[in-house]
Amino acid sequence: MLRNLTLTLLAASALSACTLAPPHERPALPVATTWPTASANGSSVSAGDLAWKQVFEDPRLAGTIELALANNRDLRVAVLNIDKARATYRVQRADLLPGVNASLSETRSHTPAATSQTGSALEVEAYSAGIGVTSYEVDLFGRVRSLSNVALQSYLSTTETARATQISLIAETANAWLTLAADQDLLSLAKDTLKSRENSLALTQRQFDAGAVSQLDLRASQTLAETARSDVATYSAQVEQDKNALRLLAGTDVPTDLLPAGGLITAQILSDLPAGVPSDVLTRRPDVIAAEHDLMGAEANIGAARAAFFPQISLTGSYGSASADLGDLFKSGTKSWSFAPSISLPIFAGGANKANLDGAKASQKIAVATYEKTVQTAFREVSDALATQATIGDRLAAQERLAAAAADTARLTKLRYDRGVDSSLTLLDAQRTQYSAQQGLITARLARASNLVTLYKVLGGGAPKA
C-alpha cells in the first residue's frame, strides 16, 4: 500500500507541471528609442555597468557611503523585507509537495456494566502508529503552482525594490556629503568676507570720526559687514544641519576623518557618466524590473483564478500499525492503511469564481499600466538629468569667468579708491558683486556634482544584486 501511495503521489506531481496562466510577454517600451538630449559620453555602456566606487572616487566620500550601507535603517528594513518575502514564497511553494506526518497515538476507554452489551464493565486500550498524507491537492490545473509563482514574483520584486533602495541611499548620501562640503565652502567664504569687511568698517569708522567720509559711507560699510555676519550665522547652522542629515543617512556618527576636507573643489568624483541606450538602461533599472515582476505575479493570479473553474482533487492516505497492546504494535498482523481520494467540482458559487477571474484580469491590466508608467517616469528622470548635464558645463564656466571678472573689478576699484578716483560706495558695490559671484560659483560647482550623482541614480546605478 505504501508503495502504491508513493507512486500515486509521484504521478500526481508529474501531472501538475502546467498552469493556466497566460504566457508572459514584456510590454513594448512606451518611450522613444533615443534620449531627447544626447549624452556627452557616447559610450554604449551605461552607469549601471559601473560600481559605485568607480563613480565616487573620493576616499572620504566612499567611506561615508560604506558606513551608510552598513548602518542605514531604511536599507536594513528593505533587506529584511527580502527575507520575509523569501519565507512567504517557501511556505507557498511547500504546497506543491505532499506533507507527510508521522503519528503515534494511544486510546483508552471504559464502559460501565450498566451500558455494556455484555453486562460487564469493559476496559479497552488501542495503540496505533503510522505515517500519512493529509489533503494533498493534485495540482492538475496549476492552481497551487500559480499561487506559488505569485509568491515567487513578489519575492523577486521585493529584492529589486531593495536594490533601488540601496542605489537611492548611495545617491542621497553622496548628495548630503557634497552639500556639506559646499556649505563649508560658503561658511569659509562668509568668514573671510566678514573679516575683510570688519577691517574695512573699522577704517571707515576712523575716517568718519575724522570727518573724512560721510555717514552714508559709514552705514554702507556697516550694511556689508552685518550682511556677512548674518551669512556666517546662517551657514554655521546649515553646516550643522548637513552633518545631522548625513548622520541620519549613515545610521551612526560619521567620523571626522570621513567628513569633507578642503572644500567641494577638492572632492573627487567621476567627471562624466555614460548614459547608454534607453532600451538597455530602462529595462535594467531595479524599479522597472520590480514592476515587471509585479506584472508576472498578476499573470500568475489569472492562472489561479482560471484553475478555480476546474475540479480539485485531494489525496488523503495513511499506512501504519494498530494493536490493542503496545508491545504487539509492530508485530505481524497489525498492519493498517487507508486511502481516501476526493474530488470537488464547482457547480454553483454565486458568480464568485467569475468575479475572481475578472478581478485578476483587471489587476493584470493595472500592472501593465504601472509598468509602462514606471518606464516613462524613468525615461523622464534620465532625460532631465541629461538636459542638465548638457548645460551645466557652460553654466560653471560662465560662473568661473564671472567670479574672476568680479574679483578683478574689485581689485581695480580698490586701486582707484585709494587714489581718490572712485568713491567708497563704488568700492563697496564692487566688493558686494565679488562676494555674490563667489557664492554663485560654489553653488554651480555643487549643481554639477549633484547632477553626476543624479545621473548615477537614474541610470540604474552600479549596486550589486541583493
C-alpha positions as CSV (number, residue, x, y, z in Angstrom):
1,M,0.0,0.0,0.0
2,L,2.8,2.4,0.9
3,R,4.4,1.7,-2.5
4,N,1.1,2.4,-4.3
5,L,0.5,5.6,-2.3
6,T,4.1,6.8,-3.2
7,L,3.6,6.1,-6.9
8,T,0.3,7.9,-6.9
9,L,1.8,11.0,-5.3
10,L,4.7,11.0,-7.8
11,A,2.3,10.7,-10.7
12,A,0.2,13.5,-9.3
13,S,3.2,15.7,-9.1
14,A,4.2,15.0,-12.7
15,L,0.7,15.8,-13.9
16,S,0.7,19.2,-12.1
17,A,3.5,20.8,-14.2
18,C,1.3,23.0,-16.2
19,T,-0.7,26.2,-15.3
20,L,-3.5,28.2,-16.9
21,A,-1.6,31.5,-16.6
22,P,-1.2,33.5,-19.8
23,P,2.4,33.4,-21.2
24,H,4.4,36.5,-20.1
25,E,5.4,39.0,-22.7
26,R,7.3,42.1,-21.7
27,P,5.2,45.2,-22.8
28,A,6.8,47.3,-25.5
29,L,8.6,50.3,-24.0
30,P,6.2,53.3,-24.4
31,V,9.1,55.8,-24.9
32,A,11.5,56.9,-27.7
33,T,14.4,54.8,-28.7
34,T,16.9,57.7,-28.0
35,W,17.3,60.3,-25.3
36,P,16.0,63.8,-26.2
37,T,19.4,65.2,-25.2
38,A,22.5,63.3,-26.4
39,S,24.8,62.3,-23.6
40,A,28.2,63.9,-23.6
41,N,29.7,60.4,-23.3
42,G,28.7,58.4,-26.5
43,S,29.6,55.0,-25.0
44,S,27.1,52.2,-25.5
45,V,27.5,51.1,-21.8
46,S,25.6,52.8,-19.0
47,A,26.2,53.8,-15.4
48,G,24.6,50.6,-14.4
49,D,27.9,48.9,-15.5
50,L,29.9,50.9,-13.1
51,A,30.4,50.0,-9.4
52,W,29.6,53.0,-7.2
53,K,33.3,53.2,-6.0
54,Q,34.2,53.8,-9.7
55,V,31.9,56.9,-9.6
56,F,32.6,58.3,-6.2
57,E,36.4,58.2,-6.0
58,D,36.9,60.5,-3.0
59,P,38.1,58.2,-0.2
60,R,36.2,60.2,2.5
61,L,33.0,60.1,0.5
62,A,33.4,56.4,-0.3
63,G,34.0,55.7,3.4
64,T,30.8,57.6,4.3
65,I,28.8,55.6,1.8
66,E,30.1,52.4,3.1
67,L,29.1,53.5,6.6
68,A,25.6,54.2,5.3
69,L,25.3,50.8,3.5
70,A,26.2,49.1,6.8
71,N,24.0,51.0,9.2
72,N,21.1,52.8,7.5
73,R,17.9,51.6,8.9
74,D,15.8,52.1,5.8
75,L,18.1,49.8,3.9
76,R,18.1,47.3,6.8
77,V,14.3,47.2,6.6
78,A,14.4,46.7,2.8
79,V,16.8,43.7,3.2
80,L,14.7,42.2,6.0
81,N,11.7,42.5,3.7
82,I,13.5,40.3,1.3
83,D,13.9,37.6,4.0
84,K,10.2,38.0,4.8
85,A,9.2,37.6,1.1
86,R,11.5,34.6,0.7
87,A,9.9,32.9,3.7
88,T,6.4,33.6,2.3
89,Y,7.5,32.1,-1.0
90,R,8.9,29.0,0.7
91,V,5.6,28.5,2.6
92,Q,3.6,28.8,-0.6
93,R,5.9,26.5,-2.5
94,A,5.6,23.8,0.1
95,D,2.0,23.2,-1.0
96,L,3.4,21.8,-4.3
97,L,4.7,18.7,-2.3
98,P,2.7,16.4,-0.1
99,G,3.0,16.9,3.6
100,V,3.9,13.6,5.3
101,N,3.3,13.3,9.0
102,A,4.2,10.5,11.5
103,S,1.8,9.8,14.3
104,L,1.7,7.6,17.4
105,S,-1.4,7.5,19.5
106,E,-3.0,5.7,22.4
107,T,-6.7,5.4,23.2
108,R,-8.2,4.2,26.4
109,S,-11.9,3.8,27.2
110,H,-14.1,2.5,30.0
111,T,-17.7,1.3,29.5
112,P,-19.7,0.6,32.7
113,A,-21.5,-2.6,33.2
114,A,-24.9,-0.8,33.1
115,T,-24.4,0.2,29.5
116,S,-22.3,-2.7,28.3
117,Q,-23.9,-5.1,25.9
118,T,-22.1,-8.0,27.8
119,G,-23.4,-6.8,31.2
120,S,-19.8,-6.4,32.4
121,A,-17.6,-3.4,32.6
122,L,-15.2,-3.1,29.7
123,E,-11.7,-1.6,29.6
124,V,-10.4,-1.0,26.0
125,E,-6.9,0.0,25.0
126,A,-5.8,0.8,21.5
127,Y,-2.4,1.8,20.1
128,S,-1.6,3.0,16.6
129,A,1.5,4.3,14.7
130,G,1.9,5.3,11.1
131,I,2.7,7.8,8.5
132,G,0.2,9.6,6.4
133,V,-0.6,12.3,3.8
134,T,-3.4,14.7,4.6
135,S,-5.4,16.5,1.9
136,Y,-2.7,16.8,-0.7
137,E,-4.1,18.7,-3.7
138,V,-3.2,17.1,-7.0
139,D,-2.5,20.3,-8.9
140,L,-3.7,19.1,-12.4
141,F,-4.7,22.6,-13.5
142,G,-1.9,24.6,-11.8
143,R,-3.8,26.4,-9.1
144,V,-1.2,25.7,-6.4
145,R,1.7,26.2,-8.9
146,S,0.2,29.6,-9.9
147,L,-0.1,30.7,-6.3
148,S,3.5,29.7,-5.7
149,N,4.6,31.7,-8.7
150,V,2.7,34.7,-7.3
151,A,4.7,34.4,-4.1
152,L,7.9,34.0,-6.1
153,Q,7.3,37.1,-8.2
154,S,6.6,39.1,-5.0
155,Y,9.9,37.9,-3.6
156,L,11.8,38.9,-6.7
157,S,10.0,42.3,-6.8
158,T,11.0,42.9,-3.2
159,T,14.6,42.0,-4.0
160,E,14.6,44.6,-6.8
161,T,13.0,47.2,-4.5
162,A,15.8,46.6,-2.0
163,R,18.3,47.3,-4.8
164,A,16.5,50.5,-5.7
165,T,16.6,51.5,-2.0
166,Q,20.4,50.8,-2.0
167,I,21.0,52.9,-5.1
168,S,18.9,55.7,-3.6
169,L,20.8,55.6,-0.3
170,I,24.1,55.8,-2.1
171,A,22.9,58.8,-4.1
172,E,21.3,60.5,-1.1
173,T,24.5,60.0,1.0
174,A,26.7,61.4,-1.8
175,N,24.4,64.4,-2.2
176,A,24.4,65.1,1.6
177,W,28.2,64.8,1.7
178,L,28.6,67.1,-1.2
179,T,26.1,69.6,0.2
180,L,28.0,69.7,3.4
181,A,31.2,70.4,1.5
182,A,29.6,73.2,-0.4
183,D,28.1,74.7,2.8
184,Q,31.5,74.5,4.4
185,D,32.9,76.4,1.5
186,L,30.2,79.0,1.8
187,L,30.8,79.3,5.5
188,S,34.6,79.8,4.9
189,L,33.9,82.4,2.3
190,A,31.5,84.2,4.6
191,K,34.0,84.2,7.5
192,D,36.8,85.6,5.2
193,T,34.4,88.2,3.9
194,L,33.3,89.2,7.4
195,K,36.9,89.6,8.5
196,S,37.7,91.8,5.5
197,R,34.5,93.9,5.9
198,E,35.1,94.4,9.7
199,N,38.6,95.7,8.9
200,S,37.0,98.0,6.2
201,L,34.3,99.1,8.7
202,A,36.9,99.9,11.3
203,L,38.8,102.1,8.8
204,T,35.6,103.8,7.7
205,Q,34.7,104.5,11.3
206,R,38.0,106.2,11.9
207,Q,37.6,108.2,8.7
208,F,34.1,109.2,9.7
209,D,35.3,110.3,13.2
210,A,37.9,112.4,11.5
211,G,35.3,113.9,9.1
212,A,36.9,112.4,6.0
213,V,33.8,110.4,4.9
214,S,30.1,110.9,5.3
215,Q,27.6,109.0,7.4
216,L,26.2,107.4,4.3
217,D,29.6,105.8,3.6
218,L,29.7,104.5,7.2
219,R,26.2,103.0,7.0
220,A,27.0,101.3,3.7
221,S,30.1,99.8,5.2
222,Q,28.1,98.6,8.2
223,T,25.5,97.1,5.9
224,L,28.1,94.9,4.2
225,A,29.7,93.8,7.4
226,E,26.4,92.9,9.0
227,T,25.3,91.0,5.9
228,A,28.4,88.9,6.1
229,R,27.9,88.4,9.8
230,S,24.4,87.1,9.1
231,D,25.7,84.8,6.4
232,V,28.2,83.3,8.9
233,A,25.4,82.6,11.3
234,T,23.2,81.1,8.6
235,Y,25.9,78.9,7.1
236,S,27.1,77.8,10.5
237,A,23.6,76.5,11.3
238,Q,23.4,74.9,7.8
239,V,26.7,73.1,8.2
240,E,25.4,71.5,11.5
241,Q,22.1,70.6,9.8
242,D,24.0,69.0,7.0
243,K,26.0,66.9,9.5
244,N,22.7,65.9,11.1
245,A,21.3,64.8,7.8
246,L,24.5,62.8,7.0
247,R,24.4,61.2,10.4
248,L,20.8,60.0,9.8
249,L,21.7,58.6,6.4
250,A,24.8,56.9,7.8
251,G,22.8,55.5,10.7
252,T,25.6,56.4,13.1
253,D,28.1,59.2,13.8
254,V,30.3,60.0,10.9
255,P,34.0,60.1,12.0
256,T,35.7,63.4,11.4
257,D,38.2,61.8,9.1
258,L,35.3,60.9,6.7
259,L,33.8,64.4,6.6
260,P,34.7,66.7,3.7
261,A,38.1,68.3,3.9
262,G,39.4,71.1,1.6
263,G,36.0,72.0,0.3
264,L,33.9,71.0,-2.6
265,I,36.5,71.8,-5.2
266,T,38.8,69.0,-3.9
267,A,36.1,66.3,-3.9
268,Q,36.9,63.5,-6.3
269,I,34.0,62.1,-8.3
270,L,33.9,60.8,-11.9
271,S,33.8,63.7,-14.3
272,D,31.3,62.0,-16.7
273,L,28.9,59.1,-16.8
274,P,27.8,57.1,-19.9
275,A,24.1,57.1,-20.5
276,G,23.7,54.0,-22.7
277,V,20.6,53.4,-24.8
278,P,17.1,53.7,-23.4
279,S,16.1,50.1,-24.2
280,D,19.0,48.8,-22.2
281,V,19.0,51.3,-19.4
282,L,15.3,51.3,-18.6
283,T,14.9,47.5,-18.5
284,R,17.8,47.2,-16.1
285,R,16.6,49.8,-13.5
286,P,15.6,48.0,-10.3
287,D,12.2,49.8,-10.1
288,V,11.4,48.8,-13.7
289,I,12.4,45.2,-13.1
290,A,10.3,45.2,-9.9
291,A,7.3,46.4,-11.8
292,E,7.8,43.6,-14.4
293,H,7.9,41.0,-11.6
294,D,4.6,42.5,-10.2
295,L,3.1,42.1,-13.7
296,M,4.2,38.5,-13.8
297,G,2.7,37.9,-10.4
298,A,-0.6,39.4,-11.7
299,E,-0.5,37.0,-14.7
300,A,0.1,34.1,-12.3
301,N,-3.0,35.2,-10.4
302,I,-5.0,34.8,-13.5
303,G,-3.8,31.2,-13.8
304,A,-5.0,30.5,-10.2
305,A,-8.4,32.2,-10.9
306,R,-8.9,30.1,-14.0
307,A,-8.0,26.9,-12.2
308,A,-10.8,27.5,-9.7
309,F,-13.3,26.6,-12.5
310,F,-12.0,23.1,-12.7
311,P,-12.2,20.1,-10.3
312,Q,-9.9,20.0,-7.3
313,I,-8.6,16.5,-6.5
314,S,-7.2,15.8,-3.0
315,L,-5.5,12.7,-1.7
316,T,-5.5,11.5,1.9
317,G,-3.8,8.3,2.9
318,S,-2.0,6.6,5.8
319,Y,-0.1,3.5,6.4
320,G,0.9,2.1,9.8
321,S,0.1,-0.4,12.5
322,A,-2.6,-0.8,15.1
323,S,-2.9,-3.0,18.2
324,A,-4.7,-3.4,21.5
325,D,-1.4,-4.0,23.2
326,L,1.6,-1.6,23.0
327,G,4.0,-4.5,23.0
328,D,2.3,-6.0,19.9
329,L,2.1,-2.7,18.0
330,F,4.8,-3.6,15.4
331,K,4.2,-7.4,15.2
332,S,2.9,-9.1,12.1
333,G,-0.8,-8.9,11.6
334,T,-1.2,-5.4,12.9
335,K,-0.7,-3.5,9.6
336,S,-3.3,-0.9,8.9
337,W,-3.8,1.5,6.0
338,S,-6.3,3.9,4.5
339,F,-6.6,5.7,1.1
340,A,-9.3,8.4,0.6
341,P,-9.1,10.4,-2.7
342,S,-11.7,13.0,-3.1
343,I,-12.8,15.3,-5.9
344,S,-14.6,18.7,-5.7
345,L,-16.3,20.0,-8.7
346,P,-17.5,23.6,-8.6
347,I,-21.2,23.8,-9.7
348,F,-22.5,27.0,-8.2
349,A,-20.6,29.7,-6.3
350,G,-22.9,32.7,-6.9
351,G,-20.5,34.0,-9.5
352,A,-17.6,34.2,-7.2
353,N,-15.2,32.4,-9.4
354,K,-16.1,34.5,-12.4
355,A,-15.7,37.7,-10.3
356,N,-12.3,36.5,-9.1
357,L,-11.1,35.9,-12.7
358,D,-12.4,39.3,-13.8
359,G,-10.6,40.9,-10.8
360,A,-7.4,39.0,-11.7
361,K,-7.6,40.2,-15.3
362,A,-8.2,43.8,-14.2
363,S,-5.2,43.6,-11.8
364,Q,-3.0,42.3,-14.7
365,K,-4.1,45.3,-16.8
366,I,-3.3,47.6,-13.9
367,A,0.1,46.0,-13.6
368,V,0.8,46.6,-17.3
369,A,-0.1,50.3,-16.9
370,T,2.0,50.6,-13.8
371,Y,5.0,49.0,-15.6
372,E,4.6,51.4,-18.6
373,K,4.3,54.4,-16.2
374,T,7.4,53.3,-14.4
375,V,9.3,53.1,-17.7
376,Q,8.0,56.6,-18.7
377,T,9.0,58.1,-15.3
378,A,12.4,56.5,-15.6
379,F,12.8,57.9,-19.1
380,R,11.9,61.4,-17.9
381,E,14.3,61.3,-15.0
382,V,17.2,60.3,-17.2
383,S,16.2,62.9,-19.8
384,D,16.0,65.7,-17.2
385,A,19.5,64.7,-15.8
386,L,21.0,64.6,-19.3
387,A,19.4,68.0,-20.1
388,T,21.1,69.5,-17.0
389,Q,24.4,67.7,-17.9
390,A,24.3,69.3,-21.4
391,T,24.3,72.8,-20.0
392,I,26.0,72.5,-16.6
393,G,29.4,72.8,-18.1
394,D,28.6,76.1,-19.7
395,R,27.0,77.4,-16.6
396,L,30.0,76.5,-14.4
397,A,32.4,78.0,-16.9
398,A,30.4,81.2,-17.1
399,Q,30.3,81.4,-13.3
400,E,34.0,80.9,-13.1
401,R,34.6,83.8,-15.6
402,L,32.1,85.9,-13.7
403,A,33.9,85.3,-10.4
404,A,37.2,86.1,-11.9
405,A,35.9,89.3,-13.5
406,A,34.2,90.4,-10.3
407,A,37.5,89.8,-8.3
408,D,39.4,91.8,-10.8
409,T,36.9,94.5,-10.8
410,A,37.0,94.7,-7.0
411,R,40.8,94.9,-7.1
412,L,40.9,97.7,-9.7
413,T,38.2,99.6,-7.9
414,K,40.2,99.4,-4.7
415,L,43.2,100.9,-6.5
416,R,41.1,103.7,-7.9
417,Y,39.5,104.3,-4.5
418,D,43.0,104.5,-2.9
419,R,43.9,107.1,-5.5
420,G,40.7,109.1,-4.8
421,V,39.3,108.3,-8.3
422,D,36.3,106.2,-7.1
423,S,34.0,106.7,-4.1
424,S,33.7,104.3,-1.2
425,L,30.2,103.4,-2.4
426,T,31.6,102.3,-5.8
427,L,34.2,100.1,-4.0
428,L,31.5,98.6,-1.7
429,D,29.4,97.8,-4.7
430,A,32.3,96.0,-6.4
431,Q,33.0,94.0,-3.2
432,R,29.3,93.1,-2.9
433,T,29.3,91.8,-6.5
434,Q,32.5,89.8,-5.9
435,Y,31.0,88.1,-2.9
436,S,27.9,87.2,-4.7
437,A,29.8,85.9,-7.7
438,Q,31.9,83.7,-5.4
439,Q,28.8,82.3,-3.7
440,G,27.3,81.6,-7.2
441,L,30.5,79.7,-8.2
442,I,30.2,77.4,-5.2
443,T,26.5,76.8,-6.0
444,A,27.4,76.0,-9.6
445,R,30.0,73.5,-8.5
446,L,27.5,71.8,-6.2
447,A,25.0,71.7,-9.1
448,R,27.5,70.0,-11.3
449,A,28.4,67.4,-8.7
450,S,24.8,66.8,-7.8
451,N,23.9,66.3,-11.5
452,L,26.5,63.5,-11.7
453,V,25.0,61.9,-8.6
454,T,21.5,62.1,-10.1
455,L,22.7,60.6,-13.3
456,Y,24.2,57.7,-11.4
457,K,20.9,57.1,-9.6
458,V,18.5,57.4,-12.6
459,L,20.7,55.4,-14.9
460,G,20.3,52.4,-12.6
461,G,23.5,52.8,-10.6
462,G,26.0,50.1,-10.1
463,A,24.6,48.5,-7.0
464,P,25.1,44.7,-7.0
465,K,22.0,42.5,-6.9
466,A,20.9,41.8,-3.4
